[in-house]
Amino acid sequence: MTSSLNVPPNAVKQARDVERLIVGQATSDGAGVKLTRVLTQPLQRRLDPFLMLDAFGTDNPDDYIGGFPDHPHRGFETITYMIAGRMRHRDSAGHEGLLQNGGVQWMTAGRGIIHSELPEQEAGRMEGFQLWLNLPAKDKMSAPWYRDIQSDAIPEFSTDAGVKVRVIAGESHGVQGAMQREATQPLYLDLYLPDEASFEQILPATHNAFVYVYQGGLVMGETTVPSQRMAILKNQVDRDGAIMKAQGPTRALLIAGQPLNEPIAQYGPFVMNSNEEIFQAVADFKAGRLA
């Protein structure tokens, strides 16, 4: 769903500054899948409503071939965005889908679900991201939900400067994204900026926001954001958006959302509001009540 029309720039009057740069932590998950944890648990309060961002990208099948066998979730949403490669999703609610180049899988774990994400390739590159988006307390025990969004269903547009924008969630330059969420109002953009091109995005002052550069580099105000770095943007009441300029051809994610300002209790794949709710989630899983 690509728009070839030029769109007017978002008129950012005063851009947010970069608060700090974050280096992701190399780790593994599932059956030994190697990845970089960019948004870690200590940053959850600061980047509320986002709980985690993992980046994975490799040409070595040994780094991903085991995939993510059956595992549970409760209390939040997972958003998996595949840049390259193919993974098959199956879950205990009966959903199944193939995640492939440019596509997104959006899953609401709600009161509980068990799912698997397994590669459907034995060679070649696999690259993508998984973002965890919190649910408000009132929705944590909602029914599980799942949607496959194929690449051609993600709205895209190009700016006058040649910046290609994929609008996974939220709204950018008048273009509505593939997904909307009322409570958290997530903005999720995948940006391709040609060398020296600039991009502006209006952001509500109340929203927490960050940029993750996964190819190339950006300049934001007085801060250079190199590849494989996350820039947390300051919360400044007098600032109305973000402005970035590419240093060489660059790809980056711009993510923002309305904080829930609720307690966060996490134990592995369960994210609730209290320890008591976590104990119940573990007990329900052990008793087979998430299946």
C-alpha positions as CSV (number, residue, x, y, z in Angstrom):
1,M,0.0,0.0,0.0
2,T,2.4,2.6,-1.3
3,S,1.6,6.3,-1.9
4,S,3.6,7.9,-4.6
5,L,2.2,11.3,-3.8
6,N,4.4,13.8,-2.1
7,V,3.1,14.7,1.3
8,P,3.5,17.9,3.2
9,P,6.2,17.8,6.0
10,N,5.1,17.7,9.6
11,A,5.9,21.1,10.8
12,V,7.9,20.5,13.9
13,K,8.5,23.9,15.6
14,Q,11.0,22.7,18.2
15,A,12.5,19.2,18.2
16,R,13.1,17.1,21.2
17,D,16.7,16.6,22.3
18,V,18.4,13.2,22.7
19,E,18.5,12.3,26.4
20,R,21.0,9.4,26.0
21,L,22.2,6.7,23.7
22,I,21.7,3.0,24.6
23,V,23.9,0.1,23.4
24,G,21.9,-3.2,23.2
25,Q,22.8,-6.3,25.1
26,A,23.8,-9.4,23.1
27,T,21.7,-12.4,24.3
28,S,19.8,-15.4,23.1
29,D,16.2,-16.6,23.5
30,G,14.0,-19.4,22.4
31,A,16.1,-22.4,21.3
32,G,19.3,-20.4,21.1
33,V,18.3,-17.6,18.7
34,K,21.0,-14.9,18.9
35,L,19.7,-11.4,19.2
36,T,20.3,-7.9,20.7
37,R,18.1,-6.8,23.5
38,V,17.8,-3.0,22.8
39,L,15.1,-2.1,25.3
40,T,15.8,-3.9,28.5
41,Q,13.8,-4.4,31.7
42,P,15.5,-1.4,33.6
43,L,14.2,0.9,30.8
44,Q,10.5,-0.2,31.1
45,R,9.4,2.7,33.4
46,R,11.3,5.3,31.3
47,L,9.8,4.0,28.0
48,D,6.4,3.0,29.2
49,P,4.2,1.6,27.5
50,F,7.0,-0.3,25.8
51,L,8.5,-3.3,27.6
52,M,11.1,-4.7,25.3
53,L,12.7,-4.4,21.9
54,D,14.8,-7.2,20.4
55,A,16.7,-6.9,17.2
56,F,17.9,-9.9,15.3
57,G,19.9,-10.1,12.1
58,T,22.3,-12.8,10.8
59,D,23.2,-14.7,7.7
60,N,24.3,-17.7,9.8
61,P,21.4,-20.3,10.1
62,D,23.0,-21.6,13.4
63,D,22.0,-18.3,15.0
64,Y,18.3,-18.7,14.3
65,I,17.5,-22.3,13.1
66,G,16.1,-23.3,16.5
67,G,13.5,-20.6,16.5
68,F,11.1,-20.0,19.4
69,P,9.3,-23.2,20.4
70,D,6.1,-23.2,22.4
71,H,6.2,-20.6,25.2
72,P,3.5,-18.6,27.1
73,H,2.6,-15.0,27.4
74,R,0.1,-13.0,29.5
75,G,-0.7,-9.3,29.9
76,F,0.8,-7.5,26.9
77,E,1.1,-7.4,23.1
78,T,3.9,-8.7,20.9
79,I,4.7,-7.0,17.6
80,T,7.1,-8.9,15.3
81,Y,8.4,-7.1,12.2
82,M,10.3,-9.1,9.7
83,I,12.8,-7.4,7.4
84,A,14.1,-10.6,5.8
85,G,13.3,-14.2,6.3
86,R,10.3,-16.4,7.1
87,M,8.9,-17.6,10.4
88,R,5.7,-19.7,11.0
89,H,3.5,-18.7,13.9
90,R,1.2,-21.1,15.6
91,D,-0.7,-20.6,18.9
92,S,-3.0,-22.2,21.4
93,A,-6.0,-20.1,20.2
94,G,-5.8,-21.8,16.8
95,H,-4.1,-19.0,14.9
96,E,-1.5,-19.7,12.3
97,G,0.4,-17.4,9.9
98,L,3.6,-17.0,8.0
99,L,5.7,-14.0,8.8
100,Q,7.9,-13.0,5.9
101,N,9.8,-10.1,4.3
102,G,8.3,-6.8,5.3
103,G,5.4,-8.3,7.2
104,V,4.1,-7.8,10.8
105,Q,2.5,-10.1,13.3
106,W,0.5,-8.3,16.0
107,M,-0.5,-10.6,18.9
108,T,-2.5,-9.7,22.0
109,A,-1.6,-12.2,24.7
110,G,-4.3,-10.9,27.0
111,R,-5.3,-13.5,29.7
112,G,-2.8,-16.0,28.2
113,I,-1.6,-17.8,25.1
114,I,1.0,-20.3,24.2
115,H,2.7,-19.8,20.8
116,S,5.7,-20.8,18.7
117,E,7.6,-18.9,16.0
118,L,9.7,-21.3,14.0
119,P,11.9,-20.5,10.9
120,E,10.7,-21.8,7.5
121,Q,14.1,-21.5,6.0
122,E,17.4,-23.4,6.5
123,A,19.7,-20.8,4.8
124,G,19.9,-17.1,4.0
125,R,19.4,-14.0,6.1
126,M,16.9,-13.6,8.9
127,E,16.4,-10.1,10.2
128,G,13.7,-8.3,12.2
129,F,12.5,-6.9,15.5
130,Q,10.1,-7.9,18.2
131,L,8.5,-5.1,20.3
132,W,6.5,-5.7,23.5
133,L,3.7,-3.2,24.1
134,N,2.0,-3.2,27.5
135,L,-1.7,-3.5,28.0
136,P,-3.6,-1.4,30.5
137,A,-4.7,-3.2,33.7
138,K,-8.3,-3.3,32.4
139,D,-7.3,-5.2,29.3
140,K,-4.7,-7.6,30.7
141,M,-7.2,-10.4,31.0
142,S,-8.9,-9.8,27.7
143,A,-9.3,-12.6,25.1
144,P,-6.1,-13.4,23.1
145,W,-6.1,-11.8,19.6
146,Y,-3.9,-12.1,16.5
147,R,-3.4,-10.4,13.2
148,D,-1.1,-11.1,10.3
149,I,-0.2,-7.9,8.3
150,Q,1.4,-8.7,5.0
151,S,4.0,-6.3,3.6
152,D,1.7,-4.9,1.0
153,A,-0.9,-4.0,3.6
154,I,1.4,-1.7,5.5
155,P,0.8,1.9,4.4
156,E,3.9,3.6,2.9
157,F,4.7,7.1,1.6
158,S,7.6,9.1,0.4
159,T,8.5,12.7,1.4
160,D,9.8,15.4,-0.9
161,A,13.3,14.6,0.5
162,G,13.0,11.0,-0.7
163,V,12.4,9.5,2.7
164,K,10.4,6.3,2.5
165,V,8.2,5.8,5.5
166,R,6.4,2.6,6.5
167,V,3.6,3.3,9.0
168,I,3.1,0.1,11.0
169,A,1.1,1.8,13.8
170,G,-0.2,5.3,14.5
171,E,-0.2,8.1,12.0
172,S,2.5,10.0,10.1
173,H,2.1,13.0,7.7
174,G,-1.6,12.3,7.4
175,V,-1.1,8.6,6.6
176,Q,-2.9,6.2,9.0
177,G,-0.9,3.1,10.0
178,A,-1.9,-0.5,9.7
179,M,-2.7,-0.7,13.5
180,Q,-4.2,1.7,16.1
181,R,-4.4,1.3,19.8
182,E,-6.5,3.7,21.9
183,A,-4.9,3.2,25.3
184,T,-1.3,3.4,24.3
185,Q,-1.5,5.3,21.0
186,P,1.6,3.6,19.6
187,L,3.5,5.2,16.7
188,Y,5.7,2.7,14.9
189,L,7.6,3.9,11.8
190,D,10.2,2.2,9.7
191,L,12.2,4.9,7.9
192,Y,14.6,4.8,5.0
193,L,16.5,8.0,4.6
194,P,18.8,8.7,1.6
195,D,22.2,10.3,2.4
196,E,21.7,13.8,4.0
197,A,17.9,13.6,3.8
198,S,15.9,14.9,6.8
199,F,12.7,13.7,8.3
200,E,10.3,15.3,10.8
201,Q,7.6,13.8,12.9
202,I,5.1,15.4,15.3
203,L,5.0,13.8,18.7
204,P,2.7,14.6,21.6
205,A,4.7,16.0,24.5
206,T,3.2,13.4,26.8
207,H,4.5,10.4,24.8
208,N,7.7,8.5,25.5
209,A,9.8,8.1,22.3
210,F,12.9,6.5,21.0
211,V,14.8,5.9,17.7
212,Y,16.7,2.8,16.9
213,V,19.2,3.0,14.0
214,Y,19.8,-0.3,12.4
215,Q,21.7,0.8,9.3
216,G,23.7,4.0,8.7
217,G,23.5,6.8,11.1
218,L,21.5,9.9,12.1
219,V,22.1,13.4,13.5
220,M,19.5,14.6,15.9
221,G,20.2,18.1,17.1
222,E,23.7,18.0,18.5
223,T,23.8,14.2,18.9
224,T,25.1,11.7,16.4
225,V,23.2,8.4,16.6
226,P,25.3,5.6,15.0
227,S,24.2,2.2,13.8
228,Q,23.0,-0.3,16.4
229,R,22.2,2.5,18.9
230,M,18.9,3.5,20.5
231,A,18.4,7.2,21.2
232,I,15.9,8.0,24.0
233,L,14.3,11.3,23.3
234,K,13.8,13.8,26.2
235,N,10.4,14.5,27.5
236,Q,10.2,18.3,27.1
237,V,6.9,20.1,27.4
238,D,7.9,22.8,25.0
239,R,9.0,20.4,22.2
240,D,6.6,19.0,19.7
241,G,8.4,16.4,17.7
242,A,11.6,14.8,16.3
243,I,13.9,15.9,13.5
244,M,16.6,13.7,12.1
245,K,19.1,13.9,9.3
246,A,20.8,10.9,7.7
247,Q,24.6,10.3,7.6
248,G,24.7,8.1,4.6
249,P,21.8,5.8,3.5
250,T,20.0,5.0,6.8
251,R,17.3,2.8,8.1
252,A,15.8,3.5,11.5
253,L,12.7,2.8,13.7
254,L,10.9,5.7,15.3
255,I,8.7,4.4,18.1
256,A,6.5,6.4,20.6
257,G,3.5,5.9,22.8
258,Q,1.3,7.2,25.6
259,P,2.5,5.9,28.9
260,L,0.1,3.9,31.0
261,N,1.6,5.1,34.3
262,E,0.6,1.8,36.0
263,P,2.7,-0.6,38.1
264,I,4.7,-3.1,36.1
265,A,5.4,-6.5,37.4
266,Q,7.3,-8.9,35.1
267,Y,8.4,-12.5,35.5
268,G,9.7,-13.8,32.2
269,P,6.9,-13.9,29.6
270,F,4.2,-12.6,32.1
271,V,3.7,-8.8,32.6
272,M,1.0,-7.8,35.1
273,N,0.5,-5.1,37.7
274,S,1.3,-6.9,40.9
275,N,3.3,-9.8,42.2
276,E,0.1,-11.6,43.2
277,E,-1.1,-11.5,39.5
278,I,2.3,-12.9,38.5
279,F,2.0,-15.8,40.9
280,Q,-1.5,-16.4,39.5
281,A,-0.1,-16.4,35.9
282,V,2.6,-18.9,36.8
283,A,0.0,-21.1,38.6
284,D,-2.4,-20.9,35.6
285,F,0.4,-21.8,33.2
286,K,1.5,-24.8,35.3
287,A,-2.1,-26.0,35.6
288,G,-2.6,-25.8,31.8
289,R,-5.1,-23.0,32.0
290,L,-3.3,-20.9,29.3
291,A,-3.7,-23.5,26.6
